[in-house]
Amino acid sequence: MNRCKIVMIVSGFPRCSETFALQELLALYKKGLLVRIFATKPGDGAPLHPDCQPLLEIVEPLAPGSPAQQAKVVIERLKGQMVSAIHGYFAHVPAEVASLVAKGMGVPYGFSTHALDARKVLAKILKKRARNAACIIACNHDVAKDLTNIGGKVTLIPHGVDIKRFSHSPLTLNEPIRLLAVGRLVEKKGFDVLIKAISRVSFPFHLRIVGEGPDREQLEQGILAANLSDHVEFSGGMTHAALPNEYKKAHIVVVPSIVNRAGDRDGLPNVVLEAMSSGRPVIASKVGAIESAIDSGETGILLPPGDPEALAKALESLVKNPKLYERLGQNARQRIVQDFELGICTERLSRFLISVYSEQPIHVKTIAN
């Protein structure tokens, strides 16, 4: 019997854009490590990914309230269960709730961090939170560096990708060139840069943008102003039931991320790993931790962020060089199989959490109010 019994505190769950959370939580659940999942706010109401159902049986959205109020509810709900540790899946509110629950129960806590979640917390508060945590897990070197700089002892465990779901299929370059962009329609994704770039290319193309978000109207206006309405299509959000086919149909996947006006940036977006696993060449910005997967000229192409002229030139160059197109796609797939395969990554995560939280679990009913 596994003695490691973890309670996970997440943010909104389920969320269509956070497939990394679904994959890791599902892996922990299948190994018998998860007792319960508590969400500090509801999910996004979007269609569910096909693998989500088992977790819905153990997740409970918490009523709105302060972290202390939510922590009190979690402790009450856990009475009578065996618990080894409380883990916050994000560094902001979930980590705060996790620390309060752990303190009230007398068990250790830790937290994971991804990108924006760490930047939502004041440095002095994050430093204290990190100092008291039994472990800190970062999914990419960009956010790991941020936590290390304030004295946190960080373990780097990247998210993985399902190489069977996102499988490689050969595709020959032919016109019109099918471009694909996937992500929330928000500033940091840089889709406005992509629109400016495609207005400058000379080859026939069709751009498909998968995702939803608050910037859609602004992007549509930009497309209209550039006279690109016949060449760009918004498909809305998609789950893993439909996304693999989008990659198979695409010739090139573009990830034009930027640092937004508030300083937020991507870590290593899912789209990069999924496209690479699908054997598609990726043209991306050198932002966050994207370069941890893309070696420019070998497994994809990296460009300065926010430069539509450079992006247009990179697209033109790749379309004119079928041999490079094929080589980048093959190398990308090999890189994912070697370093980002889902089973390997989630096994590392499971083993690490067991090593940290494997003390004898306690009965929550013995904890004083």
C-alpha positions in Angstrom: 0.0 0.0 0.0 1.3 3.4 -0.9 1.9 5.5 2.2 2.1 8.8 0.4 -1.3 10.4 0.5 -1.3 13.9 -1.0 -4.1 16.5 -1.0 -3.7 18.9 -4.0 -4.9 22.5 -3.9 -5.4 23.9 -7.5 -6.7 27.1 -8.9 -9.7 26.9 -11.4 -10.3 23.3 -12.3 -10.9 22.0 -14.8 -9.6 24.5 -17.3 -9.3 23.8 -21.0 -6.0 25.7 -21.4 -4.2 23.9 -18.5 -3.7 20.5 -20.0 -0.4 20.2 -18.1 -2.3 20.2 -14.8 -4.7 17.6 -16.0 -1.9 15.3 -17.2 0.1 15.5 -14.0 -2.9 15.2 -11.6 -4.2 12.3 -13.6 -0.8 10.5 -13.4 -0.7 11.0 -9.6 -4.3 9.8 -9.3 -3.6 6.6 -11.2 -0.6 5.9 -8.9 -2.9 6.2 -5.8 -1.1 9.3 -4.5 -4.0 11.8 -4.6 -6.5 11.8 -1.7 -8.5 14.8 -2.8 -8.3 17.9 -5.0 -9.7 21.2 -3.9 -10.0 24.1 -6.4 -9.9 27.7 -5.0 -12.2 28.8 -7.8 -14.5 27.1 -10.4 -13.3 25.9 -13.7 -13.7 27.9 -16.9 -16.9 26.1 -18.1 -15.2 25.1 -21.4 -15.6 21.6 -22.9 -13.7 19.0 -21.0 -10.7 17.1 -22.2 -11.4 13.4 -22.8 -9.2 12.3 -19.8 -10.8 14.6 -17.2 -13.6 12.5 -15.9 -11.8 10.4 -13.2 -10.5 13.5 -11.5 -14.0 15.1 -11.3 -14.9 12.4 -8.8 -12.3 13.7 -6.2 -12.3 17.4 -6.9 -14.3 19.9 -4.9 -14.5 23.6 -5.8 -14.3 25.8 -2.7 -16.7 28.6 -2.0 -15.4 32.1 -2.5 -13.5 33.4 0.6 -10.2 34.3 2.0 -7.4 31.7 1.9 -7.9 31.2 5.7 -11.6 30.6 5.2 -10.9 28.1 2.4 -8.3 26.4 4.4 -10.7 25.9 7.3 -13.2 24.2 4.9 -10.5 21.9 3.5 -9.5 20.7 7.0 -13.1 20.0 7.8 -13.6 18.1 4.6 -10.5 15.9 5.3 -11.5 14.7 8.7 -11.3 10.9 8.8 -8.9 10.6 5.9 -5.3 9.6 5.8 -3.1 12.5 4.7 0.7 12.8 4.3 1.0 16.3 2.8 -0.8 19.3 1.2 0.6 20.5 -2.1 -0.4 23.7 -3.8 -0.3 23.3 -7.6 0.3 27.0 -8.2 2.5 29.5 -6.2 -0.2 32.1 -5.5 -3.5 31.4 -3.8 -3.3 27.5 -4.0 0.1 27.6 -2.3 -1.2 29.9 0.4 -4.2 27.7 1.1 -2.0 24.7 1.1 0.4 26.2 3.7 -2.5 27.1 6.0 -4.1 23.7 5.8 -0.8 22.0 6.4 -0.1 24.2 9.5 -3.5 23.4 10.9 -3.1 19.7 10.4 0.6 19.3 11.3 1.7 17.9 8.0 4.3 19.3 5.4 3.4 21.3 2.4 5.0 22.2 -0.9 4.0 23.9 -4.1 4.5 23.9 -7.8 5.1 26.9 -10.0 4.7 27.5 -13.7 4.9 31.1 -14.9 2.5 33.9 -14.0 1.5 32.3 -10.7 4.8 33.1 -9.1 4.7 36.7 -10.4 1.3 37.3 -8.7 3.0 37.0 -5.3 5.1 39.7 -3.6 8.7 38.7 -3.5 8.9 38.9 0.4 5.8 36.7 0.7 7.0 34.2 -1.9 10.4 34.0 -0.2 8.7 33.1 3.2 6.4 30.6 1.5 9.4 29.0 -0.3 11.5 28.9 2.9 8.8 26.9 4.8 7.9 24.5 1.9 9.1 20.9 2.0 9.6 21.2 -1.8 9.2 23.6 -4.7 8.7 22.2 -8.2 9.2 24.3 -11.3 8.2 23.2 -14.7 10.7 25.3 -16.6 14.1 26.9 -16.0 12.7 30.5 -16.5 10.4 30.3 -13.4 12.9 28.1 -11.6 15.4 30.9 -11.9 13.0 33.4 -10.4 12.5 31.2 -7.3 16.1 30.3 -6.9 17.0 34.1 -6.9 14.9 34.6 -3.8 16.5 31.6 -2.0 14.1 28.8 -2.9 15.3 25.2 -3.2 13.8 24.4 -6.6 13.5 21.0 -8.3 13.0 21.3 -12.1 10.6 18.8 -13.5 9.2 19.7 -17.0 5.7 19.0 -18.2 5.5 16.2 -20.7 3.4 15.5 -23.8 1.5 12.4 -24.9 3.6 11.2 -27.9 0.9 8.7 -28.8 -1.9 11.3 -28.9 0.3 13.8 -30.7 1.9 11.5 -33.1 4.1 12.3 -36.1 2.5 12.1 -39.6 4.4 13.1 -42.8 3.2 16.2 -44.6 4.5 17.7 -47.8 4.7 21.4 -48.3 2.2 22.5 -50.8 0.1 25.7 -51.3 -1.7 27.3 -49.7 0.7 26.9 -46.7 -1.3 26.0 -43.6 -0.2 28.0 -40.6 -1.4 27.2 -37.1 -1.4 29.2 -33.9 -2.8 27.8 -30.6 -3.3 29.6 -27.3 -5.5 32.0 -25.3 -6.2 35.2 -27.1 -4.3 37.4 -24.7 -1.5 39.9 -25.2 1.4 37.7 -24.2 0.7 35.2 -26.9 1.7 37.8 -29.5 -1.0 37.0 -32.1 -1.1 40.6 -33.1 2.6 40.3 -34.1 1.7 37.2 -36.2 -1.0 39.1 -38.0 1.4 41.9 -38.9 3.9 39.3 -40.1 1.6 37.4 -42.4 0.6 40.7 -44.0 4.1 40.8 -45.4 4.6 37.3 -46.8 4.4 36.6 -50.5 3.3 32.9 -50.5 -0.4 31.8 -50.5 -1.4 30.8 -46.9 -4.2 30.1 -44.6 -3.8 30.8 -40.8 -5.9 29.0 -38.3 -6.0 30.3 -34.7 -7.2 27.9 -32.1 -8.2 29.5 -28.8 -10.5 32.0 -27.1 -9.8 35.0 -25.0 -10.5 38.7 -24.4 -8.4 40.0 -27.3 -10.4 38.3 -30.1 -12.3 41.5 -31.2 -9.0 43.4 -31.3 -7.3 40.7 -33.4 -10.3 40.6 -35.7 -10.0 44.3 -36.3 -6.4 44.0 -37.1 -7.1 41.2 -39.6 -9.8 43.3 -41.2 -7.5 46.4 -41.4 -4.8 44.2 -43.1 -7.3 42.9 -45.6 -6.6 39.3 -44.4 -10.1 38.1 -43.6 -10.1 35.5 -46.4 -6.8 34.1 -45.1 -7.4 33.9 -41.3 -9.8 31.7 -39.4 -10.7 31.6 -35.7 -11.8 28.1 -34.6 -12.4 28.8 -30.9 -11.0 26.6 -28.1 -10.4 22.9 -28.6 -9.8 19.9 -26.3 -7.4 17.0 -26.8 -10.1 15.2 -28.8 -9.7 17.6 -31.7 -6.2 19.2 -31.3 -4.1 16.4 -32.7 -5.8 16.6 -36.0 -5.1 20.4 -36.2 -1.4 19.7 -35.9 -1.6 17.0 -38.6 -3.2 19.4 -41.0 -0.8 22.2 -40.4 2.5 22.8 -42.3 4.0 25.2 -39.8 3.1 26.1 -36.2 3.8 29.6 -35.0 4.3 30.6 -31.4 4.9 34.4 -31.4 5.0 34.9 -27.7 6.0 38.3 -26.1 6.5 39.8 -22.7 3.3 41.8 -22.1 3.0 45.3 -20.7 2.6 43.9 -17.1 5.8 41.8 -17.5 4.0 38.5 -17.9 5.4 35.9 -20.3 5.0 32.3 -21.3 7.1 29.6 -19.7 7.1 26.6 -22.1 3.7 26.6 -23.7 1.9 23.3 -24.4 1.6 24.2 -28.1 5.4 24.0 -28.5 5.6 20.5 -27.1 2.5 19.2 -28.9 3.6 20.6 -32.3 7.1 19.2 -31.9 5.7 15.8 -30.9 3.5 16.0 -34.1 6.6 16.4 -36.2 5.8 20.0 -37.2 8.4 22.7 -37.5 7.8 25.4 -34.9 8.7 29.1 -35.4 8.7 30.7 -31.9 9.9 33.7 -29.9 12.9 33.4 -27.7 10.8 34.1 -24.6 10.6 32.4 -21.2 11.7 28.8 -21.4 10.8 28.0 -25.0 14.5 27.6 -25.8 14.7 24.7 -23.4 12.8 22.7 -26.1 13.8 24.5 -29.3 17.4 24.5 -30.5 17.2 27.1 -33.2 18.0 25.7 -36.6 17.8 22.1 -35.3 14.5 21.4 -33.6 12.7 24.6 -34.6 13.4 28.3 -35.2 13.7 30.9 -32.5 13.3 34.7 -33.2 13.4 37.9 -31.2 9.9 38.6 -29.6 7.7 41.3 -31.1 9.4 41.4 -34.5 6.9 40.9 -37.3 9.6 41.5 -40.0 11.8 38.8 -38.6 8.8 36.4 -38.4 7.8 37.1 -41.9 11.3 36.4 -43.2 11.5 33.2 -41.2 8.2 32.0 -42.7 9.4 32.8 -46.2 12.7 31.1 -45.7 11.1 27.9 -44.3 8.5 27.7 -47.1 11.3 28.0 -49.7 13.4 25.2 -48.1 11.5 21.9 -48.0 14.6 20.0 -46.8 14.9 22.2 -43.8 11.1 21.9 -43.1 11.4 18.1 -43.1 14.6 18.1 -40.9 13.2 20.4 -38.3 10.0 18.3 -38.0 11.9 15.0 -37.6 14.4 16.5 -35.1 11.5 18.1 -33.1 9.8 14.7 -32.7 13.0 13.1 -31.6 13.7 15.8 -29.0 10.2 15.3 -27.5 10.6 11.5 -27.4 13.9 11.9 -25.7 13.3 14.6 -23.1 9.6 15.4 -22.8 7.7 12.1 -23.1 4.7 12.3 -20.8 5.2 9.0 -19.0 8.9 9.8 -18.2 8.0 13.3 -16.9 5.1 12.2 -14.7 7.1 9.3 -13.3 9.8 11.7 -12.3 7.1 13.9 -10.6 5.6 10.9 -8.8 8.9 9.6 -7.5 10.0 13.0 -6.3 6.7 13.7 -4.4 6.9 10.2 -2.8 10.5 10.9 -1.7 9.4 14.2 -0.1 6.1 13.2 1.4 6.5 9.5 2.3 6.3 9.9 6.0 3.6 8.0 7.9 0.3 9.7 7.0 -1.9 10.9 9.8 -5.7 10.6 10.4 -7.1 14.1 10.0 -9.7 13.4 12.7 -6.9 13.6 15.3 -6.2 17.2 14.5 -7.5 19.8 17.0 -9.7 22.6 15.7 
